[in-house]
Amino acid sequence: MTEPTLFELSAAGRKGVNYPDSDVPLTNLPANLLRKDLPMPELSELDVVRHFTHLSRLNYSIDGGFYPLGSCTMKYNPKINEVTSRLSGFANTHPLQPIETVQGNLALMYQLQDLLKEISGFPGITLQPAAGAHGEFVGVLIMRAYHASRNDAKRVKILIPDSAHGTNPATSSMVGMEVAPIPSDARGNVDLVALKAACDDTLAGLMLTNPNTLGLFDENVLEVVRIVHEAGGLVYGDGANLNALLGIVRPGDLGIDVMHFNLHKTFSTPHGGGGPGSGPVGVAAHLVDFLPAPIIEIIEPGSEEMAPLYGFKTPSKTIGRIKSFQGHFGMLVRAYTYILMHGPDGLRKVSEYAVLNANYLLSKIRSTYHLPYDRVCMHEFVVEGFWPDVHDVHALDVAKRLMDYNFHPPTNYFPLIVKEALMIEPTETESKQTLDEFADVMVKIAREAREDPQLLKEAPHNTPVGRLDEVKAARDLVLCCWVPEGE
Amino acid sequence: MFIPHTDQETREMLEAVGVKNLAELFTAIPEKYRFPKLQLPPAMTEMEILAEMENIAEANESTKDLVCFLGAGAYNHYSPAAVDMLLRRGEFYTAYTPYQPEISQGTLQVIFEYQSLVTALTGMEASNASHYDGATSAAEAVILAYQNFRGKRNKIILSPSLNPQYTATIRTYTQGHGSLIILGADARPDGSPEDLVQYLDDDTALVIVQYPDFLGRLYDYSALIAKAHEVGALVAVAVNPLALALFKTPGDMGADIVVGEGQPLGLPLSYGGPYLGIFATRKEFIRKISGRLVGETTDSRGNRAYVLTLTAREQHIRREKASSNICTNQGLLALAATIYMSLLGKNGLKKVAELNFHKAHYAAEQISQIPGYSVATAAPFFNEFVVTCPHPADEVAAHLLEHGILGGYELANDYQGMDNQLLVAVTEMNSKDEIDLLCEVLAEVNHD
């Protein structure tokens, strides 16, 4: 099953693409600045097409099967998004063109800002952040800038519940904040006693993932927000789990101060094998002036005959620029397409069915896999991937065995507060048949764990490659297939 | 449409869950705020949305409608058909980050090959799986250098001819590190690399220069890098990767880190993103690189295979001790660049880079002969150079646009005292006729 590398396929002198000869007189190249050798592969177009087609077949994908990866919202990515984002008027515009020539792009971005405002309840939106983690970074920078603007620089403590997303602590550190964890209570909510005890005049804010990584909506959310606000802190909402809340509740209405969206989760822009993402940030009224630059505004109002003129604006207390240009525009086009195709009722249906699918799947496997927090879940749930009476079979083994049945495993070993966690998020685009098949396989694997544990320990058996030697990878550190001459 | 449930199935599922209706699933939500009536446009069908999106796209004038000499960090290049055709394979674009290597070997080998091509192109020894874009890669270089010296060196020297958007991004990224000082960035951009030497001392963590620089100039930074190393500082070079097909690599100059904007490697302009942040280093910094790394190993059956490695550096393991929170990178864009570099290969990359060079130099030569105009970029350049106009550059650009030409980038946007300077980029997409038309219209402006 091993596919040769590009360098192994290469044959000296072979060409893939021809370019026209220069139609202008040639200029001498600066001899002292030229590189000696260009050690790149030489392949035909067919070599290249076959190579990448072969590689694509070694991947599992949403288009290929059920992908219940908790916290990642692996819903179907509508094909029309790939068409609209490639329309020439979008794909072939340069980011520094005069605004008069890109009114379509700017109108789209302005309207997407408005759609996200309405969906989330936040009056200010930036479309710039490149990913969820980038959005978090922006959000915490805004919180820092807000406190600084009030001459309250002693506020450096960020509280992070143990059921929050894994990126939150690193994000806070990047902004120079100190991180303090907050435990969950017996029902999976933020522990209010611990929260109150941690609130003092050094509090910058709380980063709340809601629904949290247990898939549970915090039943005391209004109280949590009140406690943090009373202590002078701000509440960051991690919007990674927004797929449970569309038309169900608006985070802005709950008093959350700042939140990032993951367009690549909630609004179906493809995950791309690890990016590009897109992580717009929404903020409450008191934070609008701190948004990164630029945001899209109407700079000359329209009339009945004339469309308004859209352009850029730098917010008055902006944290500054966070990347080149204006965000992941291609992803914005896809998300805009998706939102308009759904409308208000369709979006609510997305969340209703995401939650129904999760609860239905849970109902099918809960007698087989232990559920540590027994409540109605939101769009995902977490069960334990081990059995006390089965020796030495772990969540990892269950995950690997699922691959033999052509399912992608759930997220495993996260959240950390559940032993041997399996975090399952089916999404709304999966049918009852698929959920039934998956549940049957989960039950079957539990039986196999007792009858033939080796089958799980040695899984997967039917995949392109078997379990990987990760220790060897980290020890040998072979990170490229090209060896520089002389080594 | 995208939700497949029949009414019958919904009823069966609700019953299995033990609730009467969908609303009953949401009782944990505060009642006062539950089920808000969203004021959004009504749903559209696929037919309707395509027509709507075509209308919006047509409200733009694209580089297919206009003649493009605009660069300044993003360039109008040809991307062979096979690049996008392969990108459209759902097996690639609807996969997640390759956490389960047994069923992700496609993505993993692609990243491994991307890392290999980037190290070959830059002359470095290790590349990560990408950052968001050139600007954020540059910011990550600052974080790497700061961490490398455990916060004991506090000076970051930025070339004044580093892309101003990179400089701005670095300023934002370092807001939480109060002790860091940024030097050099505010000087005139048309100085030389030697001007940076004055800032070097044993408190310097990092120097960042650009190659070609924002004004298009190519410098051999070997001497500057040697001087920086004398005081123990690191040097990062921000590159246009296409220029490296032709010119001496930062690796050859002794650079420690190479960052860059990967967009010229076959990625559509797409109004600024998504693009690709190149990040490569010398071997000794491998464990300090943020972002994903793919390594070669073997599987349980003895086959060569690939896996994400050194994950202990990353945010989900190290949590608040991680130096960066990055998780998603630009996987699909790294794939696009990998396909592009494979298709063009050794010969094609060199050929495209040469076409850029010759056409840009022809354009510069022609423009310099127009009365009133001069080419301000004297040093060797690649595909971009500065034109000093007889009138303010915004007026010149406006006149060019009336003739359907995106004439270039107005440097007054970023620099005081450069009102008449226009940054002009020429690529393989620009024919001799287009260049001649540019010169004709420029000549006209001077007569007005």
Interface residues (C-beta under 8 A of the other chain):
Chain A: M1 T2 E3 T5 L6 F7 S10 R14 K15 G16 V17 N18 Y19 P20 S22 D23 V24 P25 L26 T27 L29 P30 N32 L33 L34 R35 K36 L38 P39 M40 P41 E42 L43 E45 V48 V49 H51 F52 T53 L55 S56 R57 L58 N59 Y60 S61 I62 D63 G64 Y67 L69 C72 M74 K75 Y76 N77 P78 I80 E82 V83 T84 S85 R86 L87 S88 G89 F90 A91 N92 T93 H94 P95 L96 Q97 P98 T101 V102 Q103 G104 N105 A107 L108 L115 E118 I119 G121 A130 A131 G132 A133 H134 E136 F137 L141 R144 A145 G166 T167 P169 A170 T171 S172 S173 M174 V175 G176 M177 V179 L216 F217 D218 E219 V221 L222 G247 I248 V249 R250 D253 L254 H264 S268 P270 H271 G272 G273 G274 G275 P276 G277 S278 P292 I319 G320 R321 I322 K323 S324 F325 Q326 G327 H328 F329 G330 M331 V333 T337 I339 L340 M341 H342 G343 P344 D345 G346 L347 R348 K349 V350 E352 Y353 V355 L356 N357 N359 Y360 L362 S363 K364 R375 V376 A399 K400 M403 H408 P409 F414 E428 T429 E430 S431 K432 E458 P460 T463 P464 V465 G466 R467 L468 D469 E470 K472 A473 A474 D476 L477 V478 L479 C480 C481 W482 P484
Chain B: M1 F2 I3 P4 H5 E9 T10 E12 M13 L14 A16 V17 G18 V19 L22 L25 F26 T27 A28 I29 P30 Y33 R34 F35 P36 K37 L38 Q39 L40 P41 P42 A43 M44 T45 E46 I49 L50 E52 M53 E54 I56 A57 E58 A59 N60 E61 S62 T63 K64 L66 C68 L70 A72 G73 A74 N76 Y78 P80 A82 D84 M85 L86 R88 R89 G90 E91 F92 Y93 T94 A95 Y96 T97 P98 Q100 P101 E102 I103 S104 Q105 G106 T107 Q109 V110 I111 F112 E113 Q115 S116 L117 T119 A120 L121 G123 E125 A126 S127 A129 S130 Y132 D133 G134 A135 T136 I143 N163 Q165 Y166 A168 T169 R171 T172 Y173 Q175 G176 H177 G178 L218 D220 L244 A245 L246 F247 K248 T249 D252 E261 P268 L269 S270 Y271 G272 G273 P274 Y275 I286 R292 L293 V294 G295 E296 T297 T298 D299 S300 R301 N303 R304 A305 V307 T309 L310 Q315 H316 R318 R319 E320 K321 A322 S323 S324 N325 I326 C327 T328 N329 Q330 G331 L332 L333 L335 T338 I339 M341 S342 L343 L344 G345 K346 N347 G348 L349 K350 K351 V352 E354 L355 F357 H358 K359 H361 Y362 E365 P380 A397 L401 L406 Y409 E428 S431 K432 I435
